[in-house]
Amino acid sequence: MPRLHSAPSLAGSLIASLWLACAAGLAHAEAMTDVQALAQKEQQPLLDTLRDLVNIETGSRDIEGLNVIAGRVADQLKQLGGEVEILQPTDIYRLDDTPEKIGPAVHATFKGTGTKKIMLIAHMDTVYLKGMLKDQPFRIDGDKAYGLGIADDKQGVALILHTVAMLQKLNFRDYGTLTVLTNSDEEISSPGWRSTITKFASDQDVVFSFEGGGTDGSVRLATSGIGSAYLTVTGKSSHAGARPEGGINALYELSHQLLQMKDLSKPEQGLKLNWTVAKAGTNRNVIPAQATAQADARALKVADFDELEKTLQEKIRDRLLPDSKVALKFEVRRPPLEANDASRRVAAYAKTIYQELGMSMNVAEKATGGGTDAAFAALKTSGAVVEGMGLSGFGAHSNDAEYVKLDSIVPRLYLTTRIIMDLSTGKLK
């Protein structure tokens, strides 16, 4: 007899389960539609913000311009309800080319009702010199928006601001904390803000870095470490015509050193060393007493930098002119960012969100030579760090061709908003 009553009970349970699943699916679809519709409405406000940011010149050494943009960004974050502060650097990591003064950073915190800690980072500075804005003003031409520093990284700052705006308009506060940090020294290797980025990122569940997504909207889980080598040769000056034998030609010795160090790259493991700057001599008729050179180094692992420095120090012992003096300094400007399982899970979920829009997304797990602040964020966190969350674009660091693609704005706003929402509500484990 018990079996006669179990079938209707089982059928009822199945119907109830199907109904709940259907209701959940409809609710999810409705939420997706709401986010997408809002992203479309947010495109023009984002472009307005982007125009304002581009029209502020913010070279890494332009403290006046950096203070202006920091104030602009801070005001917008305050209007969105964040606890906002403009920070001044106190812990500067002095590199060979670090300027005396470093610009500010903007730090904002939004407190929610959940538990997840999510951090969004971008940089406000550019590589351009003051006065160049007139040659690269903000303009829209066809399907692209052009401007000074628009791809690197004004778009990242704007995208963060309008992602936060979308969350506010959706009345979404299910995250624990949403932290925003925009710094002003990324283009000079972040000497003033690297330690702050690492500190704030250390306890985050996820850090999203809003450098551009390239031409195809890829996200990146690995970036190269960046190093520099500085070679100094000291010789002795003498008259080049009347008494050259009385001198020690630092240029000759420098040439010898560069030639014996020219093949230290190991492309198969992502290690690159290229000598890029050299200087020697003062006059045509004087044997040069000093010569210098600089090299750019890239690596996928910190250990590779350690091995490279050791090799360079060994090489300088072999001198063409025994009486010359050769010194070498090596500095790691940025550590590499290496992919981890947490980052892979978040990136895989990002791909599924793009698929909802009928779009594909490439996830790059191998660095190609570029380095970013995402590496500093990853130094002390066990959480995910995903780079390249910004708009698609091209021409960073160019004089007249830097742009972002307009058709990447809505998909990126949708992605960033949705992934924060799904992380916060546990849909992304």
TORTORMI-914958 format. One record per residue (C-alpha): x, y, z; residue number from 1; residue in three letters. Coordinates in steps of 0.5 Angstrom, whole numbers. Layout:
% TORTORMI-914958
ATOM     X     Y     Z  nr rest
ATOM     X     Y     Z NUM  ALA
...
***
This chain:
% TORTORMI-914958
ATOM     X     Y     Z  nr rest
ATOM     0     0     0   1  MET
ATOM     5     5     1   2  PRO
ATOM     8     5    -6   3  ARG
ATOM     1     7    -8   4  LEU
ATOM     2    14    -5   5  HIS
ATOM     9    15    -6   6  SER
ATOM     8    16   -14   7  ALA
ATOM     4    22   -13   8  PRO
ATOM     8    25    -8   9  SER
ATOM    14    24   -12  10  LEU
ATOM    11    27   -18  11  ALA
ATOM     9    33   -14  12  GLY
ATOM    16    34   -11  13  SER
ATOM    18    34   -19  14  LEU
ATOM    13    39   -21  15  ILE
ATOM    15    43   -15  16  ALA
ATOM    22    43   -17  17  SER
ATOM    21    44   -24  18  LEU
ATOM    17    50   -22  19  TRP
ATOM    22    53   -18  20  LEU
ATOM    28    52   -23  21  ALA
ATOM    23    55   -28  22  CYS
ATOM    22    61   -23  23  ALA
ATOM    29    62   -22  24  ALA
ATOM    31    61   -29  25  GLY
ATOM    26    67   -31  26  LEU
ATOM    29    71   -25  27  ALA
ATOM    36    70   -27  28  HIS
ATOM    34    72   -35  29  ALA
ATOM    30    78   -32  30  GLU
ATOM    36    80   -28  31  ALA
ATOM    40    79   -34  32  MET
ATOM    36    84   -38  33  THR
ATOM    36    89   -33  34  ASP
ATOM    43    89   -33  35  VAL
ATOM    44    89   -40  36  GLN
ATOM    39    95   -41  37  ALA
ATOM    42    99   -36  38  LEU
ATOM    49    98   -39  39  ALA
ATOM    46   101   -46  40  GLN
ATOM    44   107   -42  41  LYS
ATOM    50   108   -38  42  GLU
ATOM    54   108   -45  43  GLN
ATOM    53   115   -46  44  GLN
ATOM    55   118   -39  45  PRO
ATOM    61   113   -39  46  LEU
ATOM    63   117   -45  47  LEU
ATOM    62   124   -42  48  ASP
ATOM    66   122   -36  49  THR
ATOM    72   119   -41  50  LEU
ATOM    72   126   -45  51  ARG
ATOM    73   129   -38  52  ASP
ATOM    78   125   -36  53  LEU
ATOM    82   125   -43  54  VAL
ATOM    82   133   -43  55  ASN
ATOM    86   133   -36  56  ILE
ATOM    93   132   -38  57  GLU
ATOM    96   127   -33  58  THR
ATOM   103   125   -35  59  GLY
ATOM   107   121   -29  60  SER
ATOM   111   127   -27  61  ARG
ATOM   105   132   -28  62  ASP
ATOM   103   133   -21  63  ILE
ATOM    99   139   -22  64  GLU
ATOM    95   135   -27  65  GLY
ATOM    95   129   -23  66  LEU
ATOM    92   133   -17  67  ASN
ATOM    86   135   -22  68  VAL
ATOM    84   128   -24  69  ILE
ATOM    85   125   -17  70  ALA
ATOM    80   131   -15  71  GLY
ATOM    75   129   -21  72  ARG
ATOM    75   122   -19  73  VAL
ATOM    74   123   -12  74  ALA
ATOM    68   127   -13  75  ASP
ATOM    65   122   -17  76  GLN
ATOM    66   116   -12  77  LEU
ATOM    63   121    -7  78  LYS
ATOM    57   122   -11  79  GLN
ATOM    56   115   -11  80  LEU
ATOM    56   114    -4  81  GLY
ATOM    63   111    -3  82  GLY
ATOM    68   113     3  83  GLU
ATOM    73   117    -1  84  VAL
ATOM    80   119     1  85  GLU
ATOM    86   122    -3  86  ILE
ATOM    92   119    -1  87  LEU
ATOM    99   122    -2  88  GLN
ATOM   105   117    -2  89  PRO
ATOM   109   116     4  90  THR
ATOM   113   109     2  91  ASP
ATOM   116   111    -4  92  ILE
ATOM   121   105    -7  93  TYR
ATOM   126   109   -11  94  ARG
ATOM   128   107   -18  95  LEU
ATOM   133   110   -22  96  ASP
ATOM   128   114   -26  97  ASP
ATOM   124   116   -20  98  THR
ATOM   122   123   -20  99  PRO
ATOM   122   127   -13 100  GLU
ATOM   115   128   -13 101  LYS
ATOM   110   122   -14 102  ILE
ATOM   102   124   -15 103  GLY
ATOM    96   122   -11 104  PRO
ATOM    92   116   -11 105  ALA
ATOM    84   115   -10 106  VAL
ATOM    82   110    -5 107  HIS
ATOM    74   109    -4 108  ALA
ATOM    71   104     0 109  THR
ATOM    63   102    -1 110  PHE
ATOM    60    97     5 111  LYS
ATOM    55    92     3 112  GLY
ATOM    51    87     7 113  THR
ATOM    55    81     4 114  GLY
ATOM    62    78     6 115  THR
ATOM    66    78    -1 116  LYS
ATOM    71    83    -2 117  LYS
ATOM    72    85    -9 118  ILE
ATOM    77    91   -11 119  MET
ATOM    78    95   -17 120  LEU
ATOM    84    98   -20 121  ILE
ATOM    86   103   -25 122  ALA
ATOM    91   108   -26 123  HIS
ATOM    90   116   -28 124  MET
ATOM    97   117   -31 125  ASP
ATOM   100   117   -38 126  THR
ATOM   106   117   -41 127  VAL
ATOM   105   124   -45 128  TYR
ATOM   108   130   -44 129  LEU
ATOM   104   137   -42 130  LYS
ATOM   102   140   -48 131  GLY
ATOM   101   134   -52 132  MET
ATOM    93   134   -51 133  LEU
ATOM    92   139   -57 134  LYS
ATOM    95   134   -62 135  ASP
ATOM    90   128   -59 136  GLN
ATOM    84   131   -56 137  PRO
ATOM    78   127   -54 138  PHE
ATOM    74   126   -61 139  ARG
ATOM    69   120   -63 140  ILE
ATOM    70   118   -70 141  ASP
ATOM    66   112   -73 142  GLY
ATOM    66   106   -68 143  ASP
ATOM    72   109   -64 144  LYS
ATOM    73   114   -59 145  ALA
ATOM    80   117   -59 146  TYR
ATOM    84   121   -54 147  GLY
ATOM    91   122   -50 148  LEU
ATOM    91   116   -46 149  GLY
ATOM    84   114   -47 150  ILE
ATOM    86   107   -48 151  ALA
ATOM    92   107   -42 152  ASP
ATOM    88   108   -38 153  ASP
ATOM    83   113   -38 154  LYS
ATOM    78   108   -40 155  GLN
ATOM    80   104   -34 156  GLY
ATOM    78   109   -29 157  VAL
ATOM    72   111   -33 158  ALA
ATOM    69   104   -33 159  LEU
ATOM    70   103   -26 160  ILE
ATOM    66   109   -24 161  LEU
ATOM    60   107   -28 162  HIS
ATOM    61   100   -26 163  THR
ATOM    60   102   -19 164  VAL
ATOM    54   107   -22 165  ALA
ATOM    51   101   -25 166  MET
ATOM    51    97   -18 167  LEU
ATOM    48   103   -15 168  GLN
ATOM    42   104   -20 169  LYS
ATOM    41    97   -19 170  LEU
ATOM    41    98   -11 171  ASN
ATOM    46    92   -11 172  PHE
ATOM    49    92    -4 173  ARG
ATOM    50    84    -3 174  ASP
ATOM    58    85    -3 175  TYR
ATOM    62    85     3 176  GLY
ATOM    66    91     1 177  THR
ATOM    68    94    -6 178  LEU
ATOM    74    97    -6 179  THR
ATOM    77   102   -11 180  VAL
ATOM    84   104   -12 181  LEU
ATOM    87   109   -18 182  THR
ATOM    94   111   -17 183  ASN
ATOM    98   116   -21 184  SER
ATOM   105   113   -22 185  ASP
ATOM   104   106   -26 186  GLU
ATOM   107   109   -32 187  GLU
ATOM   114   110   -28 188  ILE
ATOM   113   103   -25 189  SER
ATOM   109   105   -19 190  SER
ATOM   114   107   -14 191  PRO
ATOM   110   111   -10 192  GLY
ATOM   104   106   -10 193  TRP
ATOM   106    99   -10 194  ARG
ATOM   106    98    -3 195  SER
ATOM    99   101    -2 196  THR
ATOM    96    96    -8 197  ILE
ATOM    99    90    -5 198  THR
ATOM    97    92     2 199  LYS
ATOM    90    93     0 200  PHE
ATOM    89    87    -4 201  ALA
ATOM    92    82     1 202  SER
ATOM    85    80     4 203  ASP
ATOM    81    81    -2 204  GLN
ATOM    77    75    -5 205  ASP
ATOM    78    78   -12 206  VAL
ATOM    82    84   -15 207  VAL
ATOM    80    86   -22 208  PHE
ATOM    85    91   -26 209  SER
ATOM    82    95   -31 210  PHE
ATOM    88    96   -36 211  GLU
ATOM    85    95   -43 212  GLY
ATOM    83    88   -46 213  GLY
ATOM    87    89   -53 214  GLY
ATOM    84    89   -59 215  THR
ATOM    79    83   -58 216  ASP
ATOM    77    84   -51 217  GLY
ATOM    82    78   -48 218  SER
ATOM    83    78   -40 219  VAL
ATOM    90    76   -38 220  ARG
ATOM    92    72   -32 221  LEU
ATOM    99    73   -33 222  ALA
ATOM   104    79   -34 223  THR
ATOM   111    79   -35 224  SER
ATOM   116    82   -29 225  GLY
ATOM   120    88   -32 226  ILE
ATOM   127    89   -30 227  GLY
ATOM   132    94   -32 228  SER
ATOM   140    93   -32 229  ALA
ATOM   145    99   -32 230  TYR
ATOM   152    99   -34 231  LEU
ATOM   157   104   -32 232  THR
ATOM   164   104   -35 233  VAL
ATOM   170   108   -32 234  THR
ATOM   176   109   -36 235  GLY
ATOM   181   115   -37 236  LYS
ATOM   180   121   -42 237  SER
ATOM   186   123   -46 238  SER
ATOM   187   127   -53 239  HIS
ATOM   185   123   -58 240  ALA
ATOM   190   125   -63 241  GLY
ATOM   196   127   -60 242  ALA
ATOM   196   122   -54 243  ARG
ATOM   190   117   -55 244  PRO
ATOM   195   111   -52 245  GLU
ATOM   195   115   -45 246  GLY
ATOM   187   114   -44 247  GLY
ATOM   183   108   -43 248  ILE
ATOM   177   108   -48 249  ASN
ATOM   171   107   -44 250  ALA
ATOM   167   107   -51 251  LEU
ATOM   171   101   -53 252  TYR
ATOM   170    97   -46 253  GLU
ATOM   162    99   -46 254  LEU
ATOM   162    96   -53 255  SER
ATOM   166    89   -51 256  HIS
ATOM   161    89   -45 257  GLN
ATOM   155    90   -50 258  LEU
ATOM   157    85   -55 259  LEU
ATOM   158    79   -50 260  GLN
ATOM   151    80   -46 261  MET
ATOM   147    81   -53 262  LYS
ATOM   145    73   -53 263  ASP
ATOM   142    73   -46 264  LEU
ATOM   135    72   -48 265  SER
ATOM   131    66   -47 266  LYS
ATOM   125    67   -51 267  PRO
ATOM   122    60   -50 268  GLU
ATOM   122    61   -42 269  GLN
ATOM   120    68   -43 270  GLY
ATOM   126    71   -41 271  LEU
ATOM   128    77   -45 272  LYS
ATOM   134    82   -45 273  LEU
ATOM   135    88   -50 274  ASN
ATOM   140    94   -49 275  TRP
ATOM   136   100   -51 276  THR
ATOM   140   106   -49 277  VAL
ATOM   148   108   -49 278  ALA
ATOM   152   114   -48 279  LYS
ATOM   159   116   -48 280  ALA
ATOM   164   121   -49 281  GLY
ATOM   164   129   -49 282  THR
ATOM   168   131   -55 283  ASN
ATOM   170   128   -62 284  ARG
ATOM   177   129   -60 285  ASN
ATOM   177   126   -53 286  VAL
ATOM   178   119   -51 287  ILE
ATOM   172   118   -47 288  PRO
ATOM   173   117   -40 289  ALA
ATOM   166   114   -38 290  GLN
ATOM   160   110   -42 291  ALA
ATOM   154   108   -40 292  THR
ATOM   148   103   -42 293  ALA
ATOM   141   101   -40 294  GLN
ATOM   137    95   -42 295  ALA
ATOM   130    93   -41 296  ASP
ATOM   129    86   -38 297  ALA
ATOM   123    81   -38 298  ARG
ATOM   121    75   -34 299  ALA
ATOM   115    70   -32 300  LEU
ATOM   119    68   -26 301  LYS
ATOM   122    72   -21 302  VAL
ATOM   128    67   -20 303  ALA
ATOM   129    68   -28 304  ASP
ATOM   131    75   -26 305  PHE
ATOM   135    73   -20 306  ASP
ATOM   139    68   -25 307  GLU
ATOM   140    74   -30 308  LEU
ATOM   143    78   -25 309  GLU
ATOM   148    73   -23 310  LYS
ATOM   150    72   -30 311  THR
ATOM   151    79   -32 312  LEU
ATOM   155    80   -26 313  GLN
ATOM   159    74   -28 314  GLU
ATOM   160    77   -35 315  LYS
ATOM   163    84   -33 316  ILE
ATOM   169    81   -30 317  ARG
ATOM   171    79   -37 318  ASP
ATOM   174    86   -39 319  ARG
ATOM   177    88   -46 320  LEU
ATOM   181    94   -42 321  LEU
ATOM   184    91   -36 322  PRO
ATOM   185    98   -33 323  ASP
ATOM   178   100   -34 324  SER
ATOM   172    99   -29 325  LYS
ATOM   166    96   -30 326  VAL
ATOM   160    96   -25 327  ALA
ATOM   153    94   -26 328  LEU
ATOM   146    95   -23 329  LYS
ATOM   140    91   -24 330  PHE
ATOM   133    93   -21 331  GLU
ATOM   126    89   -21 332  VAL
ATOM   121    94   -23 333  ARG
ATOM   115    90   -23 334  ARG
ATOM   115    82   -21 335  PRO
ATOM   111    78   -26 336  PRO
ATOM   104    76   -25 337  LEU
ATOM   103    68   -25 338  GLU
ATOM    96    65   -26 339  ALA
ATOM    93    61   -21 340  ASN
ATOM    87    57   -20 341  ASP
ATOM    83    62   -17 342  ALA
ATOM    84    67   -23 343  SER
ATOM    82    61   -27 344  ARG
ATOM    76    60   -24 345  ARG
ATOM    74    67   -25 346  VAL
ATOM    76    68   -32 347  ALA
ATOM    72    62   -34 348  ALA
ATOM    66    65   -31 349  TYR
ATOM    67    71   -34 350  ALA
ATOM    67    67   -41 351  LYS
ATOM    60    64   -39 352  THR
ATOM    58    72   -38 353  ILE
ATOM    60    74   -45 354  TYR
ATOM    57    68   -48 355  GLN
ATOM    50    70   -45 356  GLU
ATOM    51    76   -50 357  LEU
ATOM    53    71   -56 358  GLY
ATOM    60    73   -55 359  MET
ATOM    67    70   -54 360  SER
ATOM    73    72   -50 361  MET
ATOM    80    69   -50 362  ASN
ATOM    83    68   -43 363  VAL
ATOM    91    69   -44 364  ALA
ATOM    95    65   -39 365  GLU
ATOM   102    66   -42 366  LYS
ATOM   105    73   -41 367  ALA
ATOM   107    76   -47 368  THR
ATOM   112    82   -45 369  GLY
ATOM   107    87   -42 370  GLY
ATOM   107    88   -34 371  GLY
ATOM   102    92   -30 372  THR
ATOM   100    93   -23 373  ASP
ATOM    96    87   -22 374  ALA
ATOM   103    84   -21 375  ALA
ATOM   103    88   -14 376  PHE
ATOM    96    86   -13 377  ALA
ATOM    98    79   -13 378  ALA
ATOM   104    79    -8 379  LEU
ATOM   100    77    -2 380  LYS
ATOM    93    75    -4 381  THR
ATOM    91    68    -5 382  SER
ATOM    85    71    -8 383  GLY
ATOM    84    71   -16 384  ALA
ATOM    87    77   -20 385  VAL
ATOM    85    78   -27 386  VAL
ATOM    88    83   -31 387  GLU
ATOM    85    86   -38 388  GLY
ATOM    78    88   -35 389  MET
ATOM    78    95   -39 390  GLY
ATOM    75    96   -46 391  LEU
ATOM    78    94   -52 392  SER
ATOM    83    99   -56 393  GLY
ATOM    89   100   -59 394  PHE
ATOM    95   105   -60 395  GLY
ATOM    97   106   -53 396  ALA
ATOM   103   110   -52 397  HIS
ATOM   103   113   -59 398  SER
ATOM   102   120   -61 399  ASN
ATOM    96   120   -65 400  ASP
ATOM    93   114   -66 401  ALA
ATOM    90   112   -59 402  GLU
ATOM    83   109   -59 403  TYR
ATOM    78   105   -55 404  VAL
ATOM    72   101   -59 405  LYS
ATOM    65   104   -58 406  LEU
ATOM    62    97   -59 407  ASP
ATOM    66    94   -53 408  SER
ATOM    63    99   -48 409  ILE
ATOM    56    96   -46 410  VAL
ATOM    59    88   -46 411  PRO
ATOM    64    91   -41 412  ARG
ATOM    60    94   -37 413  LEU
ATOM    55    88   -37 414  TYR
ATOM    61    84   -35 415  LEU
ATOM    64    88   -30 416  THR
ATOM    57    89   -26 417  THR
ATOM    55    82   -27 418  ARG
ATOM    61    78   -25 419  ILE
ATOM    61    83   -18 420  ILE
ATOM    54    81   -17 421  MET
ATOM    55    74   -18 422  ASP
ATOM    61    73   -14 423  LEU
ATOM    57    77    -8 424  SER
ATOM    51    72    -8 425  THR
ATOM    55    66    -9 426  GLY
ATOM    54    64   -16 427  LYS
ATOM    61    64   -17 428  LEU
ATOM    64    59   -12 429  LYS
***
